[in-house]
Amino acid sequence: MSEQATQARAFWTTAPGCGEIRDQPVAEPSVGEVRVRARYSGVSRGSEALVFQGRVPESEFSRMRAPFQHGEFPFPVCYGYASVGEVEAGDAALIGRPVFCLHPHQDRYVVPASAVVPLPEDVPMERAVLAANFETALNAIWDGAPMAGDRIAIIGGGVVGLLTGALAAGIPGCSVTLVDIQPDRRAAAEALGMAFVAPDDAPEDCDVVFHASGQPEGLSTALHCAGLEALVVEQSWYGDTMVPVALGSAFHARRLILRSSQVGHVPPGRRARWSRRRRLEKSISLLADARFDILVSGESAFDELPGIMSRLASGEIDALCHRIRY
C-alpha cells in the first residue's frame, strides 16, 4: 500500500469556534474490520454546533461521545456521526459496497465491519447523509406514539423536525402542521406532507406535539399547542443553556405530559425487539423517498469544513443539512 493510502485527514475542533483538518495514520484493517473511503458526510447543526462552540456540559462528556470519536471534550475533539462512503479494504463481502457509518468527518477510517450499514440500491450516497437525523426522528415518533387521525404539531423546521413531521404525515388520517419563524421552511414542509404556519397561527388542541426548534420560545409554543392530556415530545438539546419552561398558565389544568426523546436509547416499548442496528437499517431504508433531497440545502468540499462549521454554528449559513464532499 502506498504511503498516501495509510494516511487520513480528519476534522478536529480545537477551541471554541475553531477547527482544523489534521493528518493522522490509518492502520491496515484486521480480521473483522473494513477500511472506508468517505464520499460524503453530513453536518448535524444542533449537536455539532454545541460541540464546536464548547457548550457540552462536563456532566454530559461521557453520554455525548460519538461512536469512533477521537479526543475528549471539550477540546481537541474529532466529532460527527453521518459518514457515507465505500469499503475499499477488509471484509471481502463488503469491498466496493456503499455504506453508512456513525463516524466523524474523516476521509478514510478503519472500523469493525459490524459498524457499517450497506446502503440499499434505491438510497443514493448523497441522500444517505440524512440517516442519523432520520434515526433521531424515528425514535421520536416511537416516543410520541401518534395514532391514526391525530392532530399533530411540529415546532421547529430543522432537519429533525421536518423528518419527524414527514413520518407523522405518513400515518393515515393525521393532520400535521409545521410551526416555524422562517417562512422559507414552507416549501420543505409542504413537500413532505405538512401544512406550514408562523408561531402566531400555531394550531391548538393538538393530540401530540413535537418540539425540535432548539429554542426556549419554541417549547412555550409547543405547550400552547397541546390539548387536554396531550403529550409534548421534547427533541431539542440545549447543551449548557438553562431553559425556562412555562409550567404556569394552563399546564396543570390541561394535565400535559412533557417527555424527552433522545436517540441514545431505543424506547422501552421496543427495546426488547429493536436493536440500534435494526433501527438504523430501517431509517436508511426509509430514505429511498426522493422527496428527502429537499433537506440537503448546501454542499462544500471537505477542505472548506473549518470555515463552513464556523458559519453554520454562528447561524451565518441558514442550512438544513449541509453536506460535505470528499
Contacts in CASP RR format, 6 or more apart in sequence:
PFRMAT RR
TARGET T0000
AUTHOR 0000-0000-0000
METHOD contacts of the structure
MODEL  1
MSEQATQARAFWTTAPGCGEIRDQPVAEPSVGEVRVRARYSGVSRGSEAL
VFQGRVPESEFSRMRAPFQHGEFPFPVCYGYASVGEVEAGDAALIGRPVF
CLHPHQDRYVVPASAVVPLPEDVPMERAVLAANFETALNAIWDGAPMAGD
RIAIIGGGVVGLLTGALAAGIPGCSVTLVDIQPDRRAAAEALGMAFVAPD
DAPEDCDVVFHASGQPEGLSTALHCAGLEALVVEQSWYGDTMVPVALGSA
FHARRLILRSSQVGHVPPGRRARWSRRRRLEKSISLLADARFDILVSGES
AFDELPGIMSRLASGEIDALCHRIRY
1 28 0 8 1.000
5 108 0 8 1.000
6 25 0 8 1.000
6 26 0 8 1.000
6 27 0 8 1.000
6 28 0 8 1.000
7 23 0 8 1.000
7 24 0 8 1.000
7 25 0 8 1.000
7 26 0 8 1.000
7 108 0 8 1.000
8 23 0 8 1.000
8 24 0 8 1.000
8 25 0 8 1.000
8 26 0 8 1.000
8 106 0 8 1.000
8 107 0 8 1.000
8 108 0 8 1.000
8 109 0 8 1.000
9 21 0 8 1.000
9 22 0 8 1.000
9 23 0 8 1.000
9 24 0 8 1.000
9 106 0 8 1.000
9 107 0 8 1.000
9 108 0 8 1.000
9 302 0 8 1.000
10 21 0 8 1.000
10 22 0 8 1.000
10 24 0 8 1.000
10 70 0 8 1.000
10 78 0 8 1.000
10 104 0 8 1.000
10 105 0 8 1.000
10 106 0 8 1.000
10 107 0 8 1.000
11 19 0 8 1.000
11 20 0 8 1.000
11 21 0 8 1.000
11 22 0 8 1.000
11 78 0 8 1.000
11 104 0 8 1.000
11 105 0 8 1.000
11 106 0 8 1.000
11 302 0 8 1.000
11 305 0 8 1.000
11 306 0 8 1.000
11 309 0 8 1.000
12 19 0 8 1.000
12 20 0 8 1.000
12 21 0 8 1.000
12 22 0 8 1.000
12 70 0 8 1.000
12 76 0 8 1.000
12 77 0 8 1.000
12 78 0 8 1.000
13 19 0 8 1.000
13 51 0 8 1.000
13 52 0 8 1.000
13 54 0 8 1.000
13 75 0 8 1.000
13 76 0 8 1.000
13 77 0 8 1.000
13 78 0 8 1.000
13 79 0 8 1.000
13 309 0 8 1.000
14 20 0 8 1.000
14 75 0 8 1.000
14 76 0 8 1.000
15 75 0 8 1.000
16 52 0 8 1.000
16 53 0 8 1.000
16 54 0 8 1.000
16 74 0 8 1.000
16 75 0 8 1.000
17 52 0 8 1.000
17 53 0 8 1.000
17 54 0 8 1.000
17 309 0 8 1.000
17 310 0 8 1.000
17 313 0 8 1.000
18 306 0 8 1.000
18 310 0 8 1.000
19 52 0 8 1.000
19 306 0 8 1.000
19 307 0 8 1.000
19 309 0 8 1.000
19 310 0 8 1.000
20 306 0 8 1.000
21 302 0 8 1.000
21 303 0 8 1.000
21 305 0 8 1.000
21 306 0 8 1.000
22 78 0 8 1.000
24 70 0 8 1.000
26 35 0 8 1.000
26 108 0 8 1.000
26 109 0 8 1.000
26 110 0 8 1.000
27 110 0 8 1.000
28 35 0 8 1.000
28 89 0 8 1.000
28 110 0 8 1.000
29 35 0 8 1.000
29 89 0 8 1.000
29 90 0 8 1.000
29 91 0 8 1.000
29 110 0 8 1.000
32 90 0 8 1.000
32 91 0 8 1.000
32 112 0 8 1.000
32 113 0 8 1.000
33 90 0 8 1.000
33 91 0 8 1.000
33 110 0 8 1.000
33 111 0 8 1.000
33 112 0 8 1.000
33 113 0 8 1.000
34 87 0 8 1.000
34 89 0 8 1.000
34 90 0 8 1.000
34 91 0 8 1.000
34 94 0 8 1.000
34 95 0 8 1.000
34 99 0 8 1.000
34 110 0 8 1.000
34 111 0 8 1.000
34 112 0 8 1.000
34 113 0 8 1.000
34 116 0 8 1.000
35 87 0 8 1.000
35 88 0 8 1.000
35 89 0 8 1.000
35 90 0 8 1.000
35 108 0 8 1.000
35 109 0 8 1.000
35 110 0 8 1.000
36 83 0 8 1.000
36 85 0 8 1.000
36 86 0 8 1.000
36 87 0 8 1.000
36 88 0 8 1.000
36 99 0 8 1.000
36 101 0 8 1.000
36 103 0 8 1.000
36 108 0 8 1.000
36 109 0 8 1.000
36 110 0 8 1.000
36 111 0 8 1.000
36 116 0 8 1.000
37 85 0 8 1.000
37 86 0 8 1.000
37 88 0 8 1.000
37 107 0 8 1.000
37 108 0 8 1.000
37 326 0 8 1.000
38 83 0 8 1.000
38 84 0 8 1.000
38 85 0 8 1.000
38 103 0 8 1.000
38 105 0 8 1.000
38 106 0 8 1.000
38 107 0 8 1.000
38 108 0 8 1.000
38 109 0 8 1.000
38 326 0 8 1.000
39 84 0 8 1.000
39 85 0 8 1.000
39 86 0 8 1.000
39 98 0 8 1.000
39 125 0 8 1.000
39 325 0 8 1.000
39 326 0 8 1.000
40 83 0 8 1.000
40 84 0 8 1.000
40 85 0 8 1.000
40 125 0 8 1.000
40 126 0 8 1.000
40 128 0 8 1.000
40 129 0 8 1.000
40 323 0 8 1.000
40 324 0 8 1.000
40 325 0 8 1.000
40 326 0 8 1.000
41 80 0 8 1.000
41 82 0 8 1.000
41 83 0 8 1.000
41 84 0 8 1.000
41 103 0 8 1.000
41 105 0 8 1.000
41 129 0 8 1.000
41 323 0 8 1.000
41 324 0 8 1.000
41 326 0 8 1.000
42 82 0 8 1.000
42 83 0 8 1.000
42 105 0 8 1.000
42 129 0 8 1.000
42 130 0 8 1.000
42 321 0 8 1.000
42 322 0 8 1.000
42 323 0 8 1.000
42 324 0 8 1.000
43 82 0 8 1.000
43 105 0 8 1.000
43 308 0 8 1.000
43 309 0 8 1.000
43 312 0 8 1.000
43 319 0 8 1.000
43 321 0 8 1.000
43 322 0 8 1.000
43 323 0 8 1.000
43 324 0 8 1.000
44 80 0 8 1.000
44 81 0 8 1.000
44 82 0 8 1.000
44 132 0 8 1.000
44 133 0 8 1.000
44 159 0 8 1.000
44 321 0 8 1.000
45 158 0 8 1.000
45 159 0 8 1.000
45 312 0 8 1.000
45 313 0 8 1.000
45 319 0 8 1.000
45 322 0 8 1.000
46 214 0 8 1.000
46 237 0 8 1.000
47 64 0 8 1.000
47 237 0 8 1.000
48 79 0 8 1.000
48 80 0 8 1.000
48 309 0 8 1.000
48 312 0 8 1.000
48 313 0 8 1.000
49 312 0 8 1.000
49 313 0 8 1.000
50 56 0 8 1.000
50 237 0 8 1.000
50 239 0 8 1.000
51 64 0 8 1.000
51 73 0 8 1.000
51 77 0 8 1.000
51 79 0 8 1.000
52 309 0 8 1.000
52 310 0 8 1.000
52 313 0 8 1.000
53 313 0 8 1.000
54 73 0 8 1.000
54 74 0 8 1.000
54 75 0 8 1.000
55 239 0 8 1.000
55 240 0 8 1.000
55 241 0 8 1.000
56 64 0 8 1.000
56 73 0 8 1.000
56 74 0 8 1.000
56 239 0 8 1.000
56 240 0 8 1.000
57 239 0 8 1.000
57 240 0 8 1.000
58 73 0 8 1.000
60 239 0 8 1.000
61 72 0 8 1.000
61 73 0 8 1.000
64 73 0 8 1.000
65 73 0 8 1.000
66 79 0 8 1.000
66 80 0 8 1.000
66 81 0 8 1.000
66 102 0 8 1.000
66 104 0 8 1.000
67 81 0 8 1.000
67 102 0 8 1.000
67 103 0 8 1.000
67 115 0 8 1.000
68 101 0 8 1.000
68 102 0 8 1.000
68 103 0 8 1.000
68 104 0 8 1.000
68 109 0 8 1.000
68 111 0 8 1.000
68 115 0 8 1.000
69 77 0 8 1.000
69 78 0 8 1.000
69 79 0 8 1.000
69 80 0 8 1.000
69 104 0 8 1.000
70 77 0 8 1.000
70 78 0 8 1.000
70 104 0 8 1.000
71 77 0 8 1.000
71 78 0 8 1.000
78 104 0 8 1.000
78 105 0 8 1.000
78 106 0 8 1.000
79 104 0 8 1.000
80 103 0 8 1.000
80 104 0 8 1.000
80 105 0 8 1.000
81 102 0 8 1.000
81 103 0 8 1.000
81 104 0 8 1.000
81 132 0 8 1.000
82 100 0 8 1.000
82 102 0 8 1.000
82 129 0 8 1.000
82 130 0 8 1.000
82 131 0 8 1.000
82 132 0 8 1.000
82 133 0 8 1.000
83 100 0 8 1.000
83 101 0 8 1.000
83 102 0 8 1.000
83 103 0 8 1.000
83 104 0 8 1.000
83 105 0 8 1.000
83 106 0 8 1.000
83 109 0 8 1.000
84 98 0 8 1.000
84 99 0 8 1.000
84 100 0 8 1.000
84 101 0 8 1.000
84 119 0 8 1.000
84 125 0 8 1.000
84 126 0 8 1.000
84 128 0 8 1.000
84 129 0 8 1.000
84 131 0 8 1.000
85 98 0 8 1.000
85 99 0 8 1.000
85 100 0 8 1.000
85 101 0 8 1.000
85 125 0 8 1.000
86 96 0 8 1.000
86 97 0 8 1.000
86 98 0 8 1.000
86 99 0 8 1.000
87 94 0 8 1.000
87 95 0 8 1.000
87 96 0 8 1.000
87 97 0 8 1.000
87 99 0 8 1.000
87 116 0 8 1.000
88 95 0 8 1.000
88 96 0 8 1.000
88 108 0 8 1.000
89 95 0 8 1.000
90 113 0 8 1.000
91 113 0 8 1.000
94 113 0 8 1.000
94 116 0 8 1.000
94 118 0 8 1.000
97 118 0 8 1.000
97 119 0 8 1.000
98 118 0 8 1.000
98 119 0 8 1.000
98 125 0 8 1.000
98 128 0 8 1.000
99 116 0 8 1.000
99 117 0 8 1.000
99 118 0 8 1.000
99 119 0 8 1.000
100 116 0 8 1.000
100 117 0 8 1.000
100 119 0 8 1.000
100 128 0 8 1.000
100 131 0 8 1.000
100 280 0 8 1.000
100 284 0 8 1.000
101 109 0 8 1.000
101 111 0 8 1.000
101 115 0 8 1.000
101 116 0 8 1.000
101 117 0 8 1.000
102 115 0 8 1.000
102 132 0 8 1.000
102 280 0 8 1.000
103 109 0 8 1.000
103 111 0 8 1.000
103 115 0 8 1.000
105 302 0 8 1.000
105 305 0 8 1.000
105 324 0 8 1.000
107 302 0 8 1.000
107 326 0 8 1.000
114 277 0 8 1.000
117 131 0 8 1.000
117 277 0 8 1.000
117 280 0 8 1.000
117 281 0 8 1.000
117 284 0 8 1.000
119 125 0 8 1.000
119 128 0 8 1.000
119 284 0 8 1.000
120 284 0 8 1.000
120 285 0 8 1.000
120 288 0 8 1.000
122 288 0 8 1.000
123 284 0 8 1.000
123 285 0 8 1.000
123 287 0 8 1.000
123 288 0 8 1.000
126 293 0 8 1.000
126 296 0 8 1.000
126 323 0 8 1.000
127 287 0 8 1.000
127 290 0 8 1.000
127 292 0 8 1.000
127 293 0 8 1.000
127 296 0 8 1.000
128 284 0 8 1.000
128 287 0 8 1.000
129 296 0 8 1.000
129 321 0 8 1.000
129 323 0 8 1.000
130 159 0 8 1.000
130 163 0 8 1.000
130 287 0 8 1.000
130 292 0 8 1.000
130 295 0 8 1.000
130 296 0 8 1.000
130 321 0 8 1.000
131 280 0 8 1.000
131 283 0 8 1.000
131 284 0 8 1.000
131 287 0 8 1.000
132 263 0 8 1.000
133 159 0 8 1.000
133 160 0 8 1.000
133 163 0 8 1.000
133 321 0 8 1.000
134 163 0 8 1.000
134 283 0 8 1.000
134 284 0 8 1.000
134 286 0 8 1.000
134 287 0 8 1.000
135 263 0 8 1.000
135 279 0 8 1.000
135 280 0 8 1.000
135 283 0 8 1.000
136 160 0 8 1.000
136 163 0 8 1.000
136 235 0 8 1.000
136 263 0 8 1.000
137 160 0 8 1.000
137 161 0 8 1.000
137 163 0 8 1.000
137 164 0 8 1.000
137 165 0 8 1.000
137 166 0 8 1.000
137 167 0 8 1.000
137 283 0 8 1.000
138 167 0 8 1.000
138 279 0 8 1.000
138 282 0 8 1.000
138 283 0 8 1.000
138 286 0 8 1.000
139 261 0 8 1.000
139 262 0 8 1.000
139 263 0 8 1.000
139 264 0 8 1.000
139 266 0 8 1.000
139 267 0 8 1.000
139 279 0 8 1.000
140 160 0 8 1.000
140 164 0 8 1.000
140 210 0 8 1.000
140 212 0 8 1.000
140 233 0 8 1.000
140 235 0 8 1.000
140 261 0 8 1.000
141 164 0 8 1.000
141 167 0 8 1.000
141 168 0 8 1.000
142 266 0 8 1.000
142 267 0 8 1.000
142 269 0 8 1.000
142 270 0 8 1.000
143 233 0 8 1.000
143 259 0 8 1.000
143 261 0 8 1.000
143 267 0 8 1.000
144 208 0 8 1.000
144 210 0 8 1.000
144 231 0 8 1.000
144 233 0 8 1.000
144 259 0 8 1.000
144 261 0 8 1.000
145 208 0 8 1.000
145 231 0 8 1.000
146 152 0 8 1.000
146 168 0 8 1.000
146 171 0 8 1.000
146 174 0 8 1.000
146 207 0 8 1.000
146 208 0 8 1.000
147 171 0 8 1.000
147 207 0 8 1.000
148 171 0 8 1.000
148 172 0 8 1.000
148 173 0 8 1.000
148 174 0 8 1.000
149 171 0 8 1.000
149 172 0 8 1.000
149 173 0 8 1.000
149 174 0 8 1.000
149 175 0 8 1.000
150 168 0 8 1.000
150 171 0 8 1.000
150 173 0 8 1.000
150 174 0 8 1.000
150 175 0 8 1.000
150 206 0 8 1.000
150 207 0 8 1.000
150 208 0 8 1.000
151 174 0 8 1.000
151 175 0 8 1.000
151 203 0 8 1.000
151 205 0 8 1.000
151 206 0 8 1.000
151 207 0 8 1.000
152 165 0 8 1.000
152 168 0 8 1.000
152 174 0 8 1.000
152 175 0 8 1.000
152 176 0 8 1.000
152 177 0 8 1.000
152 206 0 8 1.000
152 207 0 8 1.000
152 208 0 8 1.000
152 209 0 8 1.000
152 210 0 8 1.000
153 176 0 8 1.000
153 177 0 8 1.000
153 178 0 8 1.000
153 179 0 8 1.000
153 202 0 8 1.000
153 203 0 8 1.000
153 206 0 8 1.000
153 208 0 8 1.000
153 209 0 8 1.000
153 210 0 8 1.000
153 222 0 8 1.000
153 225 0 8 1.000
154 161 0 8 1.000
154 162 0 8 1.000
154 164 0 8 1.000
154 165 0 8 1.000
154 168 0 8 1.000
154 176 0 8 1.000
154 177 0 8 1.000
154 178 0 8 1.000
154 179 0 8 1.000
154 194 0 8 1.000
154 209 0 8 1.000
154 210 0 8 1.000
154 212 0 8 1.000
155 179 0 8 1.000
155 180 0 8 1.000
155 202 0 8 1.000
155 209 0 8 1.000
155 210 0 8 1.000
155 211 0 8 1.000
155 212 0 8 1.000
155 213 0 8 1.000
155 218 0 8 1.000
155 219 0 8 1.000
155 221 0 8 1.000
155 222 0 8 1.000
155 225 0 8 1.000
156 178 0 8 1.000
156 179 0 8 1.000
156 180 0 8 1.000
156 185 0 8 1.000
156 211 0 8 1.000
156 212 0 8 1.000
156 213 0 8 1.000
156 214 0 8 1.000
156 218 0 8 1.000
157 178 0 8 1.000
157 180 0 8 1.000
157 182 0 8 1.000
157 185 0 8 1.000
157 188 0 8 1.000
157 189 0 8 1.000
157 212 0 8 1.000
157 213 0 8 1.000
158 180 0 8 1.000
158 185 0 8 1.000
158 212 0 8 1.000
158 213 0 8 1.000
158 320 0 8 1.000
159 295 0 8 1.000
159 320 0 8 1.000
159 321 0 8 1.000
160 212 0 8 1.000
160 235 0 8 1.000
161 178 0 8 1.000
161 210 0 8 1.000
161 212 0 8 1.000
161 235 0 8 1.000
162 178 0 8 1.000
162 185 0 8 1.000
162 188 0 8 1.000
162 189 0 8 1.000
162 192 0 8 1.000
162 194 0 8 1.000
162 295 0 8 1.000
162 320 0 8 1.000
163 292 0 8 1.000
163 295 0 8 1.000
164 210 0 8 1.000
164 212 0 8 1.000
164 235 0 8 1.000
165 176 0 8 1.000
165 178 0 8 1.000
165 192 0 8 1.000
165 193 0 8 1.000
165 194 0 8 1.000
165 210 0 8 1.000
166 192 0 8 1.000
166 193 0 8 1.000
166 194 0 8 1.000
166 291 0 8 1.000
166 292 0 8 1.000
167 286 0 8 1.000
168 174 0 8 1.000
168 176 0 8 1.000
168 208 0 8 1.000
168 210 0 8 1.000
169 176 0 8 1.000
169 192 0 8 1.000
169 193 0 8 1.000
169 194 0 8 1.000
170 193 0 8 1.000
175 195 0 8 1.000
176 193 0 8 1.000
176 194 0 8 1.000
176 195 0 8 1.000
177 194 0 8 1.000
177 195 0 8 1.000
177 196 0 8 1.000
177 197 0 8 1.000
177 202 0 8 1.000
177 203 0 8 1.000
178 185 0 8 1.000
178 189 0 8 1.000
178 194 0 8 1.000
178 195 0 8 1.000
178 196 0 8 1.000
178 197 0 8 1.000
179 197 0 8 1.000
179 198 0 8 1.000
179 199 0 8 1.000
179 202 0 8 1.000
179 203 0 8 1.000
179 221 0 8 1.000
179 225 0 8 1.000
180 189 0 8 1.000
180 196 0 8 1.000
180 198 0 8 1.000
180 199 0 8 1.000
180 213 0 8 1.000
181 198 0 8 1.000
181 199 0 8 1.000
182 318 0 8 1.000
183 198 0 8 1.000
185 196 0 8 1.000
186 196 0 8 1.000
187 294 0 8 1.000
188 294 0 8 1.000
188 295 0 8 1.000
188 320 0 8 1.000
189 195 0 8 1.000
189 196 0 8 1.000
190 196 0 8 1.000
191 291 0 8 1.000
191 294 0 8 1.000
192 291 0 8 1.000
192 292 0 8 1.000
192 294 0 8 1.000
197 203 0 8 1.000
199 217 0 8 1.000
199 218 0 8 1.000
199 221 0 8 1.000
202 221 0 8 1.000
202 224 0 8 1.000
202 225 0 8 1.000
203 225 0 8 1.000
204 224 0 8 1.000
204 225 0 8 1.000
204 227 0 8 1.000
205 227 0 8 1.000
205 228 0 8 1.000
206 225 0 8 1.000
206 226 0 8 1.000
206 227 0 8 1.000
206 230 0 8 1.000
207 227 0 8 1.000
207 230 0 8 1.000
207 231 0 8 1.000
208 230 0 8 1.000
208 231 0 8 1.000
208 233 0 8 1.000
209 222 0 8 1.000
209 223 0 8 1.000
209 225 0 8 1.000
209 226 0 8 1.000
209 230 0 8 1.000
209 231 0 8 1.000
209 232 0 8 1.000
209 233 0 8 1.000
210 222 0 8 1.000
210 232 0 8 1.000
210 233 0 8 1.000
210 235 0 8 1.000
211 218 0 8 1.000
211 219 0 8 1.000
211 221 0 8 1.000
211 222 0 8 1.000
211 232 0 8 1.000
211 233 0 8 1.000
211 234 0 8 1.000
211 235 0 8 1.000
211 236 0 8 1.000
212 235 0 8 1.000
212 236 0 8 1.000
213 219 0 8 1.000
213 221 0 8 1.000
213 236 0 8 1.000
214 236 0 8 1.000
214 237 0 8 1.000
214 238 0 8 1.000
215 236 0 8 1.000
216 238 0 8 1.000
216 243 0 8 1.000
216 244 0 8 1.000
216 245 0 8 1.000
219 232 0 8 1.000
219 234 0 8 1.000
219 236 0 8 1.000
219 243 0 8 1.000
219 245 0 8 1.000
219 246 0 8 1.000
220 245 0 8 1.000
220 246 0 8 1.000
222 232 0 8 1.000
222 234 0 8 1.000
223 232 0 8 1.000
223 245 0 8 1.000
223 246 0 8 1.000
223 249 0 8 1.000
223 251 0 8 1.000
223 256 0 8 1.000
223 258 0 8 1.000
226 232 0 8 1.000
226 254 0 8 1.000
226 256 0 8 1.000
227 254 0 8 1.000
227 256 0 8 1.000
228 254 0 8 1.000
228 255 0 8 1.000
229 254 0 8 1.000
229 255 0 8 1.000
229 256 0 8 1.000
229 257 0 8 1.000
230 254 0 8 1.000
230 256 0 8 1.000
230 257 0 8 1.000
231 256 0 8 1.000
231 257 0 8 1.000
231 259 0 8 1.000
232 256 0 8 1.000
232 257 0 8 1.000
232 258 0 8 1.000
232 259 0 8 1.000
233 259 0 8 1.000
233 260 0 8 1.000
233 261 0 8 1.000
234 258 0 8 1.000
234 259 0 8 1.000
234 260 0 8 1.000
234 261 0 8 1.000
235 261 0 8 1.000
237 262 0 8 1.000
245 258 0 8 1.000
264 276 0 8 1.000
265 271 0 8 1.000
266 274 0 8 1.000
266 275 0 8 1.000
266 276 0 8 1.000
266 279 0 8 1.000
295 320 0 8 1.000
295 321 0 8 1.000
296 320 0 8 1.000
296 321 0 8 1.000
296 322 0 8 1.000
296 323 0 8 1.000
297 319 0 8 1.000
297 320 0 8 1.000
297 321 0 8 1.000
297 322 0 8 1.000
298 319 0 8 1.000
298 321 0 8 1.000
298 322 0 8 1.000
298 323 0 8 1.000
299 322 0 8 1.000
299 323 0 8 1.000
299 324 0 8 1.000
299 325 0 8 1.000
300 308 0 8 1.000
300 322 0 8 1.000
300 323 0 8 1.000
300 324 0 8 1.000
300 325 0 8 1.000
301 324 0 8 1.000
301 325 0 8 1.000
301 326 0 8 1.000
302 324 0 8 1.000
302 325 0 8 1.000
302 326 0 8 1.000
305 324 0 8 1.000
308 317 0 8 1.000
308 322 0 8 1.000
308 324 0 8 1.000
310 316 0 8 1.000
311 317 0 8 1.000
312 319 0 8 1.000
312 322 0 8 1.000
END
